Structures are given as C-alpha cells and as structure tokens.
Amino acid sequence: MIKTYKDTEGIVIDQQFTSKLMDYEIEFLNPITKEVEMIESHFQSSDVILEYFLKANETFDFMLNYYKKLYQELILTKQSQILNFKKYESRVYTNGILSIQENELRNTKNKTVCLQLLDIVTQQPIYVKTLKSLSVNDEDILLADYGDYDQSGNLLRILYMPTGNEQDWVTYNQSNLSSLGTELGLDLSYYLTATLEPI
C-alpha cells in the first residue's frame, strides 16, 4: 500500500513534517488503482480514527471485528454507483458499538447531493435529519438543511441563492419549487422528498 501524508487542509506533506503538526492524516492507497483504501486521522490528543472503505467482498461485521480492537473510533464506508452518482454507506463505531449511521450521495465532482442519517435500531432514514444541496459551477445554489423535510420526507422549505451573496437566500417550498425549476431550466423534483436515491 502507498502512504500519503496530509495536513488538515488536505495538502500533501512529508512524513517527517507530521511531528510538527497537531493533527494530520495518512491515506493508504491501492498501488494499482491509486484509490484510497483507508484514512488514519491523527490528533494532538493522541486519538487515532480510522476510516476504512470496504471492498466489494467485505462486510461491515467482518471489518468491525478485524479493526475494533485496534481503533477506539472506526468509520466503515461502503461505496456503490447509482446512475452518475456515488453512494457512500457509512457506519461510525465507538469502542466497537455503532453510534452513527448515514448514507451520502455525491455527484461526479464529488460534491454532496444528499446526506441522510439513519436510525441505528430500525436502519430507516430519519427524514428530518436529511440534507440536500444542488451545486452549479461548484457553487451551492440550493440547500435543504436539517429540519427542512417533515417526518414523512416531504419538503417543507428549501433555500435558493440566486447570487454569490448568502444574504440573498430565497425560500421555496413544495408548492412553488417547480416554478424555480422552470426559471433555471432544471428538473428539481428530486428535492421535493427526502429520499436519497434519484428516481
């Protein structure tokens, strides 16, 4: 495996420089595909968090049993492809106990389109804790934040920023979002519900 050392801003650094930093990361890359297989985050407090990306033939339970004695905090993430999007299913374990479970959908530019927390008992989405965003030219122009969907997953409100100024946010809801879509020339129906996967 290839190791790459990075500071907290994602800038590649030399291994010897890590002793001068309070926090840093080590990315472990597959030597053939150059894809990140795991990330060790090191903190001043001596805490080390591992984020491990599961391979197709690996399960959450198997990798948890393998790593839980080595790391107090462990993030296991499974990646899959849905249309032009990447889906990330992540589970956070503290001392081997599941503490957070979430799904994330990212576009081809690796920007988050949807982030959805799951109930760790029922494995069902918590719609009121779903976040959705739309980026155009790397700028977020549409944002549905936590609490912007009701418990059934229906849109209550969504913010639109027509300019680069955050003070210009305009609120839309389920009844008038289609008019914004027409104005922008975009199909915004994905944002009407808190469902993760595009229809």
Residue pairs with C-beta under 8 A, 6 or more apart in sequence:
1 28
1 29
1 30
1 31
1 37
2 28
2 29
2 30
2 31
2 34
3 15
3 26
3 27
3 28
3 29
4 12
4 26
4 27
4 29
5 12
5 13
5 14
5 15
5 17
5 18
5 24
5 25
5 26
5 27
6 12
6 13
6 24
6 25
6 26
6 27
7 13
7 21
7 23
7 24
7 25
8 21
8 23
8 24
8 25
13 21
13 24
18 24
18 42
22 43
22 44
23 41
23 42
23 43
23 44
24 41
24 42
25 39
25 40
25 41
25 42
26 39
26 40
26 42
27 36
27 38
27 39
28 36
28 37
28 38
28 39
28 40
29 35
29 36
29 37
30 37
35 53
36 53
37 52
37 53
38 50
38 51
38 52
38 53
39 50
39 51
40 48
40 49
40 50
41 48
41 49
41 50
41 51
42 48
43 49
47 72
47 73
48 71
48 72
48 73
49 71
49 73
49 74
49 75
50 67
50 70
50 71
50 73
50 74
50 75
51 75
51 76
51 77
52 63
52 67
52 74
52 75
52 76
52 77
53 77
53 78
53 79
54 60
54 63
54 76
54 77
54 78
54 79
60 76
60 78
60 91
63 76
64 74
64 76
64 93
64 96
67 74
68 74
68 93
68 95
68 96
72 94
72 95
73 92
73 93
73 94
74 92
74 93
74 96
75 90
75 91
75 92
75 93
76 90
76 91
76 93
77 88
77 89
77 90
77 91
78 88
78 89
78 90
79 86
79 87
79 88
80 86
80 87
80 89
81 87
82 105
82 197
82 198
83 198
84 107
84 108
85 105
85 106
85 107
85 108
85 113
85 198
86 105
86 106
86 110
87 103
87 104
87 105
87 196
87 197
88 103
88 104
88 105
88 106
89 102
89 103
90 100
90 101
90 102
90 103
90 104
91 98
91 100
91 101
92 98
92 99
92 100
92 101
93 99
98 120
99 120
100 117
100 120
101 117
101 118
101 119
101 120
101 123
102 115
102 116
102 117
102 118
103 114
103 115
103 116
103 118
103 125
103 196
104 112
104 114
104 115
104 116
105 112
105 113
105 114
105 115
105 196
105 197
105 198
106 112
106 113
107 113
107 135
109 135
109 138
111 133
111 135
111 138
112 131
112 133
113 132
113 133
113 134
114 130
114 131
114 132
114 133
114 196
115 130
115 131
115 132
116 125
116 126
116 127
116 129
116 130
116 131
116 194
116 196
117 125
117 126
117 129
117 130
118 124
118 125
118 126
119 125
119 126
125 153
125 194
125 195
125 196
127 149
127 150
127 151
127 152
127 153
127 194
128 146
128 147
128 149
128 150
128 151
129 146
130 144
130 146
130 149
130 153
130 194
130 196
131 143
131 144
131 145
131 146
132 142
132 143
132 144
132 158
132 190
132 191
132 194
133 140
133 142
133 143
133 144
134 140
134 141
134 142
134 143
134 186
134 188
134 191
135 141
139 161
139 164
140 161
141 160
141 161
141 162
142 158
142 159
142 160
142 161
142 188
142 191
143 158
143 159
143 161
144 155
144 157
144 158
144 159
144 191
144 194
145 159
147 156
148 155
148 156
148 157
148 158
149 155
149 156
149 193
149 194
150 156
153 193
153 194
153 195
154 174
154 192
154 193
154 194
155 173
155 174
155 177
155 191
155 192
155 193
155 194
156 173
156 174
157 171
157 172
157 173
158 171
158 172
158 173
158 177
158 191
159 169
159 170
159 171
159 172
160 169
160 170
160 171
160 172
160 180
161 168
161 169
161 170
162 168
162 170
172 180
174 192
177 188
177 191
177 192
178 188
178 189
180 188
181 187
181 188
181 189
189 199
190 198
190 199
